[in-house]
Amino acid sequence: MSGNDPRLDRRAAIRILLADRGDLLVVTGLGSTSWDAASVGDDDRNFYLWGAMGAAAMTGLGIALARPDRRVLVVTGDGEILMGLGSLATIGVQCPPNLAIAVFDNGRYGETGMQVEPYRDRGRIDRRRPRLRDRAGFRYCG
């Protein structure tokens, strides 16, 4: 972000998320977030899901449950998380304390042509996200 531009610089954000990561395992979603994580430096602790749209959150859950001794961060986009929306309910029920999910939200399906997400232009999806998050049992830090 700079000046009056409200957009997040994803590359700067991923650098901050992965700074001093210790033994953190990272699962990235489709496309952009994989490139963003790789831009910090390829790492054996990164699991890049280049073409598995909608699978990042569930992959992160599986790793978190299999390795409760390790912290797991899923970094994905809003379009990718919408494709795997049902996974949020399962994650909310399992609620592993070592799993965090960071969603980069640009309101578009970036990997398929930058189409605007359904209802985004009418503002409906923004009002529904907090209810969905709360009902799935997620804690949120904005």
N, C-alpha and C positions, 0 to 999 in steps of 0.2 A: 504494500500500500504506500502511496505517496501523494502528498498534496490532498486534493479533493477526490482522487480516484479511489473508490471504495473496494476495488477488486484486490484480492489476495494474490500475492506473488507465490505461486505454488512451490517453486524451487526454493525460495527463501524459507517457506514454512516447513518443507521437508528437511531442510538443513537443521532447523531448530528442533524438530521432532526427533531427529536421529543423532543430535549432538550428545556426546557422552552417553551413548546407548548401553554401554556395558554388555550384558549377555542378551539383550532384547532381541527377540525374533520378530521379523517383519513380514507380513503378508500383504502384497499389493494387488489391487484390482486390475481390471482390464485397462491396457493402454497407458494413458497419461500418467497415472500414479506409479506405474512400473518404471516408466522413463524418469520420472521425478526422483524416485528412490535410487535408481542406478546413477543418476547425475551426482549424487553425494559420494559415490564410489561403490562398485560392485562388491558384494559381501556374501560369504557363505551362509550368513544368518538371514538373508533375504529370500523369500519365496515369491517369485514373480508369476502372476497368473495372467500371462499375456492374452490368452484367448478364452478364458473361462468366465464369461460374463455372468455375474450374479453369484459367483462361488467364493468370493474372497472372505466374507464374514463366516460362512460355514467352515471353510478351510482353517481360518483362525481359531474357531471354536474347537475343532478337532485337535489342533496342535496344543491349544491351551489345556484341554482335558488330558491329553497324552503326556504333556510335560508341565505338571503343576509347579515344578521347581523353576520354570522360566517365565519371564514376562513376554507377552505376545501383543503386538500392535498390528491391527489391520488398517491400512491406509487405502482408501478407495474413493471413488467419485459418487455423486448423488445418483446418476443414471444407473451405475452398476449396482448400487445398493437397492435401488427400486426393482431391479430385475431379480433380486434375491430377497424380496421383502419378507417372505415367510420365515426366513432364517432368524430374523430379529426376535420373533416369539420364542423360538427354541433357545436362543442365546439368553433371553430374559429369564427363562425357566431354569436353565443350567447355571447361569450367573457366575461363571468362573472369575475369581478375584484377580487373576493374572492376565485377563483379556481386556484390551481397550480398542475402540474403533474410532478412527478419525475419518470423517467424510468431507471431502472437498466439494463444495456445492457451487456450481455455476449455472444451474437451472437448465442445462442442455444435455443432450446425448452426444457427447463430444466425439466418440469413436465411430459414430455412424452418420455424421454429416451436420452436427451442431443443431439438430432439431430441438425446438423448445419442448421441455417436458410437458406432459398433459396438465392442464389447469394452471400452469405456472403464470401464464399471461393474465389469468383472472385472479391470481392470488390465493386460490383455494388450497393448493398443496401446502403452502407455508402455514396456514392455520391448522391443518390436520397433522402435521409432523409432530408437534409436542404431544398431542393426545396419543398418537401411535407409540411414540417413545415411552410415554408414561405407562401405557397399558402393557407394553412389552416388558416392563420392569427395568428400564434403563435409567441410570443416573446420568445427568447431563451437566457438562461444564461448557459454558458458552464462551 
